Amino acid sequence: MTTVAFLVPGVPVAQPRQRVRIAAGNGKAFAQNYTPAKHPVNGFKAAVALAAAAAYQGPPLAGPLRLDVTFLLPRPGRLVWKRREMPRVWAPVKPDRDNLEKSLQDALNGQLWVDDQQIVTGNVRKMYAAGHEQPGVIVEVTTL
């Protein structure tokens, strides 16, 4: 059993909806899905890939995998106190948890695992960072 764990610093960014454009090739028109090159998700995916490369240098993991992720979102002003403890709390706000997870999984395809279809179980949490923490993503991948 192999476990790879790492922290991705920075504010997590959700995978946006695909945009569609009509493209022509070989004399035929077809619909093409794409994500704009300047979208912030591309920077987030690069940060994920960099953190994963620092934590794991081997070939992509094979077989079924467990993925445990904690997305730490920036703490809103209404939850910042000067004299009280500020633990992590659940973040029932946008972006959606599944879109955050999708951007993370897409960034690790071909690097940490062959394809995200290998992920068969795991926990995904979306929380506001504690008072002493910076926003980021805590990732743990385990082979089964």
SULNOR-V611206 format. One record per residue. RES is the residue in one small letter. PHI is phi in radians with two decimals (NA if undefined). Layout:
res=RES phi=PHI
res=RES phi=PHI
This chain:
res=m phi=NA
res=t phi=-1.95
res=t phi=-2.17
res=v phi=-2.11
res=a phi=-2.26
res=f phi=-2.80
res=l phi=-2.02
res=v phi=-1.84
res=p phi=-1.29
res=g phi=1.96
res=v phi=-1.28
res=p phi=-1.11
res=v phi=-2.15
res=a phi=-1.36
res=q phi=-1.22
res=p phi=-1.35
res=r phi=-1.16
res=q phi=-1.18
res=r phi=-1.69
res=v phi=-2.16
res=r phi=-2.39
res=i phi=-1.62
res=a phi=-2.13
res=a phi=-2.09
res=g phi=-2.76
res=n phi=0.98
res=g phi=1.34
res=k phi=-2.13
res=a phi=-1.68
res=f phi=-2.61
res=a phi=-1.46
res=q phi=-2.22
res=n phi=-1.55
res=y phi=-2.77
res=t phi=-1.96
res=p phi=-0.98
res=a phi=-1.08
res=k phi=-1.64
res=h phi=-1.22
res=p phi=-1.03
res=v phi=-1.10
res=n phi=-1.15
res=g phi=-1.16
res=f phi=-1.11
res=k phi=-1.10
res=a phi=-1.14
res=a phi=-1.14
res=v phi=-1.10
res=a phi=-1.09
res=l phi=-1.15
res=a phi=-1.14
res=a phi=-1.15
res=a phi=-1.12
res=a phi=-1.24
res=a phi=-1.57
res=y phi=-2.56
res=q phi=-1.95
res=g phi=-1.45
res=p phi=-1.23
res=p phi=-0.97
res=l phi=-1.17
res=a phi=-1.92
res=g phi=1.46
res=p phi=-1.20
res=l phi=-2.28
res=r phi=-1.90
res=l phi=-2.11
res=d phi=-1.98
res=v phi=-2.34
res=t phi=-2.16
res=f phi=-1.56
res=l phi=-1.81
res=l phi=-1.53
res=p phi=-1.05
res=r phi=-1.30
res=p phi=-1.28
res=g phi=-1.00
res=r phi=-1.20
res=l phi=-1.94
res=v phi=-1.84
res=w phi=-2.20
res=k phi=-1.57
res=r phi=-2.03
res=r phi=-1.95
res=e phi=-1.18
res=m phi=-2.12
res=p phi=-1.34
res=r phi=-1.11
res=v phi=-2.38
res=w phi=-1.05
res=a phi=-2.06
res=p phi=-1.48
res=v phi=-2.29
res=k phi=-1.22
res=p phi=-1.37
res=d phi=-1.13
res=r phi=-1.04
res=d phi=-1.19
res=n phi=-1.28
res=l phi=-1.11
res=e phi=-1.10
res=k phi=-1.09
res=s phi=-1.13
res=l phi=-1.15
res=q phi=-1.13
res=d phi=-1.08
res=a phi=-1.17
res=l phi=-1.71
res=n phi=-1.05
res=g phi=1.40
res=q phi=-1.95
res=l phi=-1.64
res=w phi=-2.41
res=v phi=-1.20
res=d phi=-2.63
res=d phi=-1.21
res=q phi=-1.17
res=q phi=-1.26
res=i phi=-1.34
res=v phi=-1.97
res=t phi=-2.76
res=g phi=2.52
res=n phi=-2.08
res=v phi=-2.21
res=r phi=-2.13
res=k phi=-2.19
res=m phi=-2.37
res=y phi=-1.43
res=a phi=-1.09
res=a phi=-1.17
res=g phi=-1.00
res=h phi=-1.63
res=e phi=-1.78
res=q phi=-1.71
res=p phi=-1.06
res=g phi=2.98
res=v phi=-2.36
res=i phi=-1.77
res=v phi=-2.10
res=e phi=-2.42
res=v phi=-2.06
res=t phi=-2.24
res=t phi=-1.34
res=l phi=-1.91
